[in-house]
Amino acid sequence: MQQPAAKLSYKDARRLEELNRLMPERQAEIARLEAEMAGADLFSKQPAQFAKKAARLEVARAELESHEGEWLALEEKRDVLNRG
């Protein structure tokens, strides 16, 4: 008799769901910040605001990279469990 396929733990499954929500949010935030910073007026007329957005953009990119790495690890884990 075949054993049922193993599944991700409840914690891992919830985190995967959360990452599937967080990644598009960060991508949208990055796109918004890049668009806001693209105009020359912000840099020349509001340098402090530009610097604040640039700092947040850097953090958002790092968060997205972290989320993507964690998502990939969980997807690989789920794939291994499903093959098992």
C-alpha positions as CSV (number, residue, x, y, z in Angstrom):
1,M,0.0,0.0,0.0
2,Q,1.3,3.5,-1.0
3,Q,1.8,6.1,1.7
4,P,0.0,9.4,1.1
5,A,2.2,12.2,-0.2
6,A,3.7,14.3,2.6
7,K,2.7,17.9,2.7
8,L,4.2,21.1,4.0
9,S,3.7,21.8,7.7
10,Y,0.9,24.1,8.6
11,K,3.5,26.8,9.4
12,D,5.3,26.4,6.1
13,A,2.0,26.4,4.1
14,R,0.8,29.6,5.8
15,R,4.2,31.3,5.2
16,L,4.0,30.3,1.5
17,E,0.6,31.9,1.3
18,E,1.9,35.0,3.0
19,L,4.8,35.2,0.6
20,N,2.5,34.8,-2.3
21,R,0.7,38.0,-1.0
22,L,3.9,39.9,0.0
23,M,5.9,39.5,-3.1
24,P,3.4,41.3,-5.4
25,E,2.9,44.0,-2.8
26,R,6.7,44.7,-2.8
27,Q,6.9,44.5,-6.6
28,A,4.1,47.1,-6.8
29,E,5.7,49.3,-4.2
30,I,9.1,49.1,-6.0
31,A,7.4,50.1,-9.3
32,R,5.6,53.0,-7.6
33,L,8.7,54.3,-6.0
34,E,10.7,54.0,-9.2
35,A,8.0,55.9,-11.1
36,E,7.8,58.6,-8.4
37,M,11.6,59.0,-8.5
38,A,11.8,59.1,-12.3
39,G,10.7,62.7,-12.5
40,A,13.6,65.2,-12.3
41,D,11.4,67.6,-10.3
42,L,11.5,65.4,-7.1
43,F,15.3,65.3,-7.0
44,S,15.8,69.0,-7.7
45,K,12.8,70.4,-5.8
46,Q,12.5,68.0,-2.9
47,P,15.9,66.3,-2.3
48,A,14.9,65.1,1.2
49,Q,11.8,63.4,-0.1
50,F,13.8,61.9,-2.9
51,A,16.4,60.5,-0.4
52,K,13.6,59.1,1.7
53,K,12.1,57.3,-1.3
54,A,15.5,56.1,-2.4
55,A,16.1,54.6,1.0
56,R,12.7,52.9,1.1
57,L,13.3,51.6,-2.4
58,E,16.5,49.9,-1.3
59,V,14.8,48.3,1.6
60,A,11.8,47.1,-0.5
61,R,14.2,45.5,-3.0
62,A,16.0,43.7,-0.2
63,E,12.7,42.5,1.2
64,L,11.6,41.3,-2.2
65,E,14.9,39.4,-2.7
66,S,14.5,37.8,0.8
67,H,10.9,36.9,0.1
68,E,11.8,35.3,-3.2
69,G,14.5,33.2,-1.7
70,E,12.3,32.0,1.1
71,W,9.4,31.3,-1.4
72,L,11.8,29.3,-3.6
73,A,13.0,27.2,-0.7
74,L,9.5,26.4,0.4
75,E,8.4,25.5,-3.2
76,E,11.4,23.2,-3.5
77,K,10.6,21.6,-0.2
78,R,7.0,21.1,-1.3
79,D,8.2,19.6,-4.6
80,V,10.4,17.1,-2.7
81,L,7.6,16.2,-0.4
82,N,5.2,15.6,-3.3
83,R,7.7,13.4,-5.1
84,G,8.4,11.4,-1.9
